[in-house]
Amino acid sequence: MKGFIKDITELATENTNFREVLYTAKHCQLVLMSLKPGEEIGMEMHSLDQFFRVEQGDGEAVIDGVHTSIREGYAILVPSGTEHNIINNGKMPLKLYSVYAPPIHRDGVVHQAYADAAKDHEHFDGKLTERRIPITGEDTTHSIPISIGPRRSLRFSSASTART
């Protein structure tokens, strides 16, 4: 099956890894994170957009120097080029997930602890979760039927224009 359909709250709250890449698509990536009490992701800045959703615990989001308390149910959107950090200042693990757009990490990477992530200078290598889908040099020679009514259909391909 293409795509990803699972209970993200359950996955996030059961996750004990600092970072676990669940799914990498061409334009975005879904990642679980778990921060131990006192742990943080570290101040960082990306040339991409990033979304966080807190599923469990309490903490603090820092975006361009502004500190905001966060807890279960909070969403954080960090625009490209914005300095940010997520800090667990609670007494239990801070469970969250993140969506990077476009992907930033190697598909399937798991870092059990912050120290593992800090040592591993991995980066997105262009490989998607569904390896059969090329990210560059896409095969556009196959036509795709699209139904537009009871007796009409269109076929699109890179080699031709639409036909009825």
Phi, psi and omega per residue, in radians:
M1 nan 2.373 3.030
K2 -1.385 2.629 3.069
G3 1.573 -3.028 -3.067
F4 -2.438 2.097 3.102
I5 -2.388 1.839 3.112
K6 -2.677 2.893 3.115
D7 -1.320 1.739 -3.041
I8 -1.199 -0.554 3.100
T9 -1.124 -0.791 3.119
E10 -1.101 -0.804 3.135
L11 -1.059 -0.784 -3.103
A12 -1.162 -0.754 -3.086
T13 -1.282 -0.460 3.103
E14 -1.487 -0.316 -3.104
N15 -1.156 2.335 3.066
T16 -2.021 -0.010 3.135
N17 -1.463 2.536 3.056
F18 -0.988 -0.797 3.125
R19 -2.543 2.359 3.059
E20 -2.508 2.021 3.126
V21 -1.373 2.035 -3.106
L22 -1.521 -0.741 -3.016
Y23 -2.712 2.333 3.114
T24 -2.135 2.041 3.052
A25 -1.813 3.109 -3.088
K26 -1.089 -0.672 -3.024
H27 -2.010 -0.017 3.112
C28 -2.756 2.950 -3.063
Q29 -2.556 2.379 -3.136
L30 -1.836 2.206 -3.021
V31 -2.354 2.311 3.013
L32 -1.556 2.590 3.050
M33 -2.463 2.554 3.041
S34 -2.399 2.067 3.134
L35 -1.864 2.200 3.093
K36 -1.229 2.778 3.080
P37 -0.920 2.269 -3.120
G38 1.505 -0.163 -3.109
E39 -1.536 2.734 3.101
E40 -2.529 2.886 3.097
I41 -1.404 -0.328 -3.113
G42 1.621 2.522 -3.134
M43 -1.092 2.225 -3.116
E44 -2.572 2.911 3.080
M45 -2.529 2.339 3.140
H46 -2.082 2.763 3.016
S47 -1.694 0.750 3.104
L48 -2.671 2.918 3.094
D49 -1.547 2.573 -3.139
Q50 -2.418 2.392 3.114
F51 -2.080 2.372 3.047
F52 -2.104 2.567 3.002
R53 -2.348 2.151 3.134
V54 -1.481 2.164 3.138
E55 -1.796 -0.399 -3.119
Q56 -2.831 2.471 3.051
G57 1.739 -3.123 -3.123
D58 -2.219 2.619 3.123
G59 -2.958 -2.735 -3.093
E60 -2.516 2.348 3.021
A61 -1.821 2.367 3.074
V62 -2.067 2.052 3.118
I63 -2.223 2.040 -3.085
D64 0.835 0.783 3.059
G65 1.469 -0.107 -3.141
V66 -1.638 2.127 -3.118
H67 -1.649 2.242 -3.137
T68 -2.333 2.265 3.077
S69 -1.172 2.434 3.112
I70 -2.278 2.698 3.107
R71 -2.704 3.137 3.138
E72 -0.788 2.292 3.127
G73 1.675 -0.231 -3.110
Y74 -1.353 2.481 3.040
A75 -1.996 2.468 3.130
I76 -2.276 2.186 3.088
L77 -2.014 2.137 -3.098
V78 -1.963 1.894 3.132
P79 -1.204 2.691 3.088
S80 -0.845 2.412 3.084
G81 1.379 0.229 -3.112
T82 -1.845 2.218 3.084
E83 -1.231 2.339 -3.072
H84 -2.676 2.833 3.087
N85 -2.711 2.598 2.994
I86 -2.112 2.231 -3.055
I87 -2.158 2.330 3.023
N88 -1.607 1.825 3.082
N89 -1.889 0.325 3.115
G90 -1.664 -3.013 -3.098
K91 -1.756 -0.093 3.121
M92 -2.255 2.890 3.135
P93 -1.001 2.506 3.062
L94 -1.664 1.958 -3.076
K95 -1.805 2.241 -3.124
L96 -2.669 2.968 2.976
Y97 -2.279 2.787 -3.081
S98 -2.364 2.549 3.018
V99 -2.093 2.122 3.054
Y100 -1.733 2.407 3.090
A101 -2.394 1.851 0.036
P102 -1.410 -3.129 -3.132
P103 -1.031 2.640 3.128
I104 -2.196 -0.495 -3.088
H105 -1.818 2.736 3.048
R106 -1.125 2.348 -3.112
D107 -1.009 2.357 3.079
G108 1.413 -0.015 -3.099
V109 -1.132 2.448 3.072
V110 -2.260 2.199 3.015
H111 -2.033 1.995 -3.096
Q112 -1.173 -0.574 -3.108
A113 -2.448 2.859 3.121
Y114 -0.971 -0.713 -3.126
A115 -1.038 -0.656 3.088
D116 -1.112 -0.758 3.139
A117 -1.148 -0.685 -3.123
A118 -1.151 -0.567 3.134
K119 -1.394 -0.506 -3.050
D120 -1.627 1.911 -3.109
H121 -1.613 0.717 -3.116
E122 -1.218 2.692 3.069
H123 -2.522 2.795 3.113
F124 -0.949 2.249 -3.072
D125 -1.886 0.189 3.113
G126 1.571 -0.104 -3.133
K127 -1.542 2.284 -3.114
L128 -1.694 2.865 3.115
T129 -1.001 -0.774 3.092
E130 -1.618 1.509 -3.015
R131 -0.932 -0.397 -3.105
R132 -1.278 -0.138 3.141
I133 -1.743 1.877 -3.137
P134 -1.243 2.491 -3.140
I135 -1.521 -0.493 3.083
T136 -2.249 2.747 -3.139
G137 1.065 0.702 -3.074
E138 -1.022 2.504 3.097
D139 -1.348 1.878 -3.128
T140 -1.953 0.322 -3.118
T141 -1.466 -0.270 3.131
H142 -1.466 2.325 3.101
S143 -1.472 2.636 -3.096
I144 -2.092 2.044 3.119
P145 -1.303 2.388 3.092
I146 -2.255 2.079 -3.126
S147 -1.341 2.312 3.111
I148 -2.182 0.181 3.125
G149 2.890 -3.111 -3.040
P150 -1.087 -0.595 -3.073
R151 -2.312 0.345 -3.141
R152 -2.250 2.550 3.030
S153 -2.582 2.751 3.104
L154 -1.989 2.590 3.017
R155 -2.193 2.255 3.131
F156 -1.992 2.435 2.995
S157 -2.698 2.868 -3.118
S158 -1.240 -0.331 -3.051
A159 -1.647 -0.121 -3.093
S160 -2.512 3.010 3.047
T161 -1.722 3.018 -3.110
A162 -1.116 2.443 3.088
R163 -2.273 2.639 3.065
T164 -1.816 nan nan
